[in-house]
């Protein structure tokens, strides 16, 4: 008969208040810690059995059972793992997992407000139970031949009691928590079930949940008839309980063993997203570190949905946390997936990463695998890659902006959709257009607003790329910095030489005419337009066009973006130029009567109308401008009908 009272080997009683207050950021993590320890105990026993150092019953089923009892206010965790002897209980429980507790307290006594800094220096997983318990009991029986059962009791101080267990034990361990009043939520079956599913959905041992207050379901008997009409009772057994976890998650399998349907099913189950993912990357690394996982590229309903990614981090199939930026680069958090890395230097709470150079290596490797997958898709399935582009471009562009190494790996596979519907790399676009506009990349940010310019470009066999995502303003500046000599120019900010007339005269008479046209429009329009320019365009039907300075437009957009960050909105305005086509018949006629005082009002009237037509082509008439335009049109109709 074992009987011993003693003190846990800590030289101060302050350890338990620290554990209760600082050990974990979320109280519910104690369930994860106890269950994962139970699974570890089973794994150790299975290992001993495989080595021939322990014996198991034939076809023995390994399991962890969580039992709650609201009436008794208890929560039990049972396993049929390796168990412990009296000496092992003293060693693993009473010595707080080999810690130098005195050194610990001395080192961290001044850091009471930095809870996470005092975690991880010793194995306190079991002691998380005292966050929610007034009393903790351990009943355990070792696998060793002739071992005696042991009971360990502690009520949250440093005193403990060890006796022989009064439980009828098989091999393994039962941990009983007497839940305190502040933590009664952990006696709710639904609550406990959700916590187990959150943290333990993929642990390698089956986990079951029982409510001791619920009566056990008894077999039912149904009356049926034989062929001869005689009756008999058929026993209908209650449905067997099902484990709460999947012991063999998909990421633990080899990619060659997984089907597309399995990947899709796993995605639906884990992320509750019933839209099929575009594609996925299965990580399976054994050297120089152990890393497994699956990253999914989701199909987006709209651009801003890209901010709602979820990458779950696991350690030996135990859930740690969502979206841990130290391991998973920020831009990859736009994706959905699971990453399992047993080699991560996690502390005891599994909730914070210690500083370690291996973390950076793991993070870099994940980036490399993603870049490799994208490159392979581009090279081997280009049509599919093109089809995915609208969904994945935000992720890729954001990745380039956040991680230059990622950009260097994938810069040659960046593609852009053109106004002709083609998907093309920057290199190919520049090669195609070098004779028309060397190193100048024309782009469209709003196909509807810039439709007239697009029509003009297509008419003269010019191409432009479509950059209409909210991130593109930054992305263009980034590419201009990275790609020497490349400059992005919106389709309505410059006139390509191709659009200009080849036979524009340059004699004194032409220069005099241009001066007259410029004066005419400036005097007629006043401050309605900041700049006027005269050009000879191939398309003689167009009297005028609005051009918006690329530089001023970008500054204006940046001003709007940072309006809430001490930069006044409207600090920068778009600089607009009215380009007058001196080959247009209306413009020529106006110039011919400009100096006729009797035509002064008509000239002003038509100049204003030409300006409004140019604005309409760029979809930028204000309500006030529209009122004036409609009024002017009515006047024109009246004049025409009276001719």
N, C-alpha and C positions, 0 to 999 in steps of 0.2 A: 504494500500500500504506500503510494507516494504522498508525502505531505511536506510542503515547504512554503514558507512565507519569506518575502524578501523585497528588495528594491531594484527597480530597473536601473541599470548602470549609468545613471546620469547624476551629476553632482549638484544639480539645481532643480527645483520643482517648476522653474519657468518654462520648461520645454513644452508642456502640454498647452498652455495658453498660446504659445507661439504657433504650435501645430494647428490649433483650432482657428486661429485668426489669419495666419499667413500661408499655410501650406498650399492651399488651392484657391484659385480664383473663382471656381464654381463648386459649391458643396456637393453637387450630385456626382462629382468625379470619384468619390469614395467607392461607388458601386463599380465603376470601371476598374479601379485598383484592386479590389478584392476579387472580382471575377477573373481579371487577367492573371493575378497570382495563382488562382485555382487552376487555370488553364496551364500555367507554367508547371505546376506540381504534377499535372497529368502528363504533360510532355516529357518531363524528367523521368517519370515512371515508365512510359512507353519506350524511352531511350534505353533504360536499364533492361527492360524485357528484350529488346532487340539485341542487346549485347550478351544476353544470357545471364545477367546478374540479378534478375528478379523474375518471379513467376506470376503470370496472370491467368485468370480463369479462361477457359476456351470460349471464344466468341464474346469476350467481355466487352460491354458497351461503356465507353467513357462519357461522363456527363458532369455538368455543373448545374446544380439546382438552387434556385433562389426561392425561399419560402417566406411569406409575410403573414403576420398574425396581428390584426388590429387590436384584438381584445388583450393580448399579452404585451402589445407594443414591441414586438420583436421582428427582426429581419435576419433570416438565416442564409448562409452561403455554404453549400455542401459540395465536396468533390471526392472522387475516388482515385486521387493521385497518389503521390509518393508518401504522404504523411510525415510526421515528425516524432522523434523520440524525445524523452525528457531533456537530454543534453542538447538536442537541436532546438527545442523551444527556448531554452536558456540562451543559446548562442544567437539564434536569429531574431527572437522577440525581445528578450530582456536587454540585450546589448545594443539595441537600436541599430541593427545591421552593421556591426563592426565600426561604428562611428566613434571618433574621439569627441565625445559630447562636450567635454570641458573646453577643448580647443575651439569647437564650433561656437559655443556660447561666448567665449572670449572674443572671437573674431567678429561676431555679428551683433554683439550687444548694443552697438551704436547705430545699427541699421534697421531699427524696428519699423521704420517707415518705408523700407525698401523690401517689402515682403518677398518679391520674386528673386532677390539677390541671395536670400538665405536658403533657397531651395536647391536641391540637386547635389548636395555634398554628402548625402548618405541616403540609404534606402528607407524612406518613410512611408511607402505605399500603404502598408497595413495600418499605420497610425492615423491615416486619414479618417478611419472609422470613428475616432473620438470627436470629430467635428459634429457628429449627429447623435452620439450615444452617451448615456449615463454610465453604461457598463458594457464591457466586451468580454465574451467568453470564447475560448478556443477548445474544442474537443478534437483530439487527433490520435491516429494510430498509424505507426510507421509500417512500411512494407517489410521491414527486417524481421527475420525469423525470431520468434519469442518476444517481440516487442510488447511493451505494456502501454495501454491507452493512457493519455495524459489530458488533464484539464487545466487550462490557464485562465485566471480571472483577474480583471483590472477595472477599476472604476474611475479612471481618468487622472489619477495621481501617479506617483512613482511607485506606490506599493502594488505588489502583485501576489497572487496565491497560486501555487501549483499543487494539484492533487491527482489521484487516479480518477479517470473519467467515469461518471455514472451512466453515461450513454452506452447503449449497445452498439458498438462501432464495428464497422468493417474498415478495411484499409482506407485512409484518406483523412480529410479534415472538415470539421463543421465550425464555422465562425458565426456566433450569435450576437447580434447587436440589440441592446435595449434602447430603443429610440427615445431621445429626449422630447419634451413638449414642443420646443421650437422647431423640431424637424419632423412633425407628424405627417407631413406631405409624403414622406418616403414610406408610409404604410399604405398608400393608395396604389392599388394594383395597376391602374392605367398609367400613373406617373412612373412607377418602377419599370413597367414594360417599355415605355417610351425612352427612358434613360438607357436601358439595356440595348434597345435597337439603335440608339444614337451612337453609343461607344463600342458596342460589342457585336455588331451585326455580322462581322466576318472573322470572329475568333475561331481557331481550329478545333475547338471542342464544343459539342452541342450544349446549348444553354436552355434550361427550362424554368418557367415561372409558375409557382403554385400559391394559391391563397388558402391557408389552413382553416380559415373561417367558413369557406364554402364547403357544403357537404359533397362528398365524393359521389360522382354519378354512378348509379347502379345499372347493371344490365337490364334491358327491357325484354319482354317476351311478347311475341306477336302470334296470334292464332292463325294457322294456315291449314289447308286440307290436302290430304293425299289424293292420289288418282282414284282410289276407291271410295272417296268421300269422307274417310275418317279424319278427325281433326288432330293436330299436333301443335305443340308450342315451339316456336323458333326463337332462339336467343339472339338478341341484337345487342352486341357489345358497344359500350360508349366509344366514341371516336378517340383514338390514341392521341395523347398530347403531342404537339409539334414543337420542335426547337424554334427559338426566336432568331437564330442566326444561320448564315450560310457558311459552312465550315471550309468550303473550297472556292473562294471568290475567283472570278474570271482572271484577274491579274496574276494570280499564282500559277496559272497554266502557261504553257508555251504558246506563243502566237500561232504556231502551226497546228495546234490542237483546237483552236477556237474558230467557230463559224461566224459569218456576218450576222446571222440571226441571233446568236448568243451575245455578240457585242451590243446589238440593238436592244435586246431584252434586258441586259445588265444596265444599260443607259436609262431605260424607262424605269427600272426598279429603283435605282439609286437616286436619280434626280427627279423622278416623277414628271418627266418631260415626255409627252407622247408624240412630239415631233421627231422624226428620225434625224440623227446627227448626219452631217455631211460626210465625214470620214473620221478616222481615229488613228492614234499612234499608240502601239503597245510597247511599253518599256520593259526590257528584260535584261538586266545587267548583273553579272556576278563578280566582275573585276574591273577596276580596283576597289569597288565597293558594291554592296548589295542594294539593288534598286529595281523595283518592279512597279508597274502601274499602267493605267490607260488614260490618255488624254483625248477628249472628244472635241471636235469642232462643231458647235451647234448651228443649226439653221436659224437665222435671225428674222424676226418679223419686221424690225426696223433698226436703224443704226444705233439708237440709244439702248437697245436691248443688250448690246455688247458689254455694258457695264455690269451685267448681272451674272457673271460667271461664278463657278464654285469648284474649287479643287480641294478635295479632302485628303489630308495627310494622315497616314497610318504608320505605326511602328510595330512590326511583327503582328500585323492584322488588327492592332488595337487603334481605334480612332483617337487622334490627337486633337486636331483642330482644322477648321476650314481656312484656306487662303493664308498660309503662313509665308510671308514675303521673304523671310531669310532663306527659305529653301526653294520656293517657287517664284521665279521672277515675276514682277508686278504685271507685266503685259500678258503673261500666260494665265493670269487669274481671270482673264476675259473668257477663258475656256471652261469646260466642265471636265472633271476627271478625278481619279484616285491615284495617289502616289504612296507606295509603301517602302519605307527605307529603314531597316533595322539598324543601320550603321550611324544614324543621326545621333549626335551627342546630346540627347535629351536629359533633362534633370528628372528628379523623381516624380514630379507632378505631370510629366510628359507635356506640359503646357508652354514651356519656354525653352528656347534653344540656347545652349551655352555657346560662347564665341569659339569657333573652331574653323580652321582652314578647310577642313573636309566639307563643311557646309557649302562653301563657295564652289568647290570642285563638283559637288552633286548638282548644284544649281546650274553651273556651266554645262554639265553633261546633258541635263534636261533640255537646255536651249539648243545644244548641238543636235540632239535627236529630233527635235521639232523642225529645225532647219533642214536636216537631212531628208525628213519625210516630205516636206514641201518641195524640195529640189527634185526628189525622185518623182513626185506627182507631176511636176512641170515637165520633166524630161520624158517620162514614159506614158503619161496620160494627159497630154496638153489640152485636149478638148474638155475633159472633165475638170481640169484645173481652171480653165476659162469660165466654165459654168459655175464653179464655186466662188469665183473672184468677188462678186458683189457681197457675199456673206463674209468672206475672210479678209477682205482688204483692210477693214478697220483694225483688226487684230494685228495684221502684218505691219501696217504703217505705224501703229502705236508701238509695236515691238522695235521697229527701226529707230524711232525717236527716243525710246527708253534704254536701248541696249545697242551700242555701236557694233559690238561683236556679232550680234544677230544680223545687223544690217550688212556687214561684210560677208556674211555667209549666204545671204539670200538676195543681194543687190542685183544679181544678174537674172533673177526670175521675177522681179517686180514687173507687173504688166499694167497697162492702162487701156481702158475702152475708148475707142475713137468715135467721132461723130458719124463715121461710116459703119459702125457696128463691129469693127475689128478689134481684137485684143492684141496689143503690141508692146514690146519692151521699149524702154527709153532709148536704148542704143539703136534699135530698128527704126524707131520714129525719126531720130536725128539723121540716120543714114538715108531714109526715104525722102526727107525734106531738105537735105543740106544744100541743094542747088537753089532752093526757093527762099529759105530763111535759115542760114547756118547757125546752129546752136540755140536758136530761138524756138521754144516749145509753146505753141499756142494751145490754150485750154478753154474749156467751157465750164462755168460753175453753175449755170442754170439754163437748161436747154430751152425752156419755155421763154424766159426773159430774153435770151440771146438768139432767138430763132432766126431773126432777119440776118444776123451776122453769119450764122451757120449756113443759111441758104446761099449767101454771097460766097462763102468759102467753098461750098460744094460746087457752085457754078464755075469756079475757076480752078477746080481740082486741087484745092488745099485741104489739109486735114488738121484736126485739132483733137486733143484728148479731153475726156470728161473728168473733171475733178470737182465733185459736188458734195463731198462729205465734210462734216464740220471740222475734221482734223486736217483737211488738205492745205489750208493756209500755212500751217506750221510745217507740214510735210514738204511743201514746195520750197520753203526757205531752207529746210534741212538738205534737200537734194541740191539746191544751188550752192550750198556750202561744201557739199561732198563732191559734186561733179564739176570739175573745172570748166569754166566758160559757159555752162548751161544757164539759161535764163528763162523763167516761165512768164508768159505774157498772155493775159486774158484776151479772148477773141475780140473784145470791144475796147481794147486799150491801145491798139496800134494798127496801122494799115500795112499789110504785107506789100512788098514791092510788086508782087504778082498782080495785086488789085489796081495798081496805078497804070495809067495809060502809057504806052510805049512811045507815042508820038506827040507828047505834050510839048508845045513850043516854048522856047526860052528867050525870046527876043524882047526888046524894050516894050513893044506894044502889049505883049502878054503880061509882062511884069506890071505895066500900068493898069491893065484890066484887073489883075489880082489885087492890087492895092485898092482900087475902087470898090471891088466886091467886099473886101475886108472892112473898109470904112463904112460901107452901106449897112452891113449886118451889125457892126459894133454900135453904130449910131441908132439903128432901129431897135436893137434888143436891149441896149443899156446893160444893166447888171444882171440880166436874166441868164447870161452865160459868161463864164470867166475868161475863156479864151476862144479865139476864132482862128482857123487855119484854112488855107486855100490849097486844094489838090486837084489834079486831073485824074479822074477815075475812069476805068474801062467801062463800067456800067453807067452810061450817060443818063439813064432814067432816074437815078438816085440824086436828088438835089443836095442832100446833106446827111451826115452821120454824126452820132455822138461817140466820142472816145473818152474813156475814163482812165486817168493815169494809174498804171499798175502800182507804183510806189505809194501814191496817196491813198489808193483804195485799200491796200494792205494796212497802212497806218490807221486808216479810219476804222477798219474792222477790228484791229487790235485795241483801239480806243474803246470801242463798244464792249469788247470782251473783258477789258480790265476796268470798266466803269466803276465797279464796286471795290477796286483795289487802289484807291487814292489817285486814280487817273480820271479827270473829269470827262464825262461822255461828251462827244462832239469836239474834243480838243483838236482832232484832225478831221478835216473834211475831204471828200473826194474831189480831185481836181478834174473838171470836165472841159473838153474841147469840142467845139462845133466845127466839124470839117465840111467846108463848102466845096461842092464839085463844080469847078469852073467850066466843065464840058456839058453841064445840064442846060437844056434850052430855057427853062424858067429862070435860072440864075442869070443867064446871058441877057435875056429880055429885061429883067429887073435892072441889071447894070446899065443897060442902054437908056433907061428912062430915069435913072437915079437922080440926075441933076435937074430934072424937070420939076420945078416947085409945085406944079399943079398935080403931080403924081405922088407927092411926098407921103400922103396918108395911105395910098394904095401900096406903095413900096413897103412901108412899115407893117401894114396889115399882112402882106404875103411873107415877109421875113419872119414874122412871129408864127405864121402858119407852118412855114418850113421847119422852124425850131420844134414846134409841137409834133410834127410828123416824125422828126428824128427821135424825139423822146418816146413816141408811141412804139417806134421800132425797137426801142430798148426797154419797153414796158415801165416807164418811170414817170408818167404824168401824175402830178399830184391832183387831189380833188379840185383845187383852185385852178390849176392848169386845164383840167378837163372842162370846167365850166366855161373858161375862156375859149377853148377849142370848139365846143359845141355852139357857143354864141357866134363865133366866126364862121362856122360851117353854115349856120342859118342865114347869115348875111350873104355868103357866097351863093346860096341857093336862090335867095331873093333877087340878087343881081342877075343871075343866069336866066331866071324865068321872065325877067323884065327886058331881056335883050331883044 
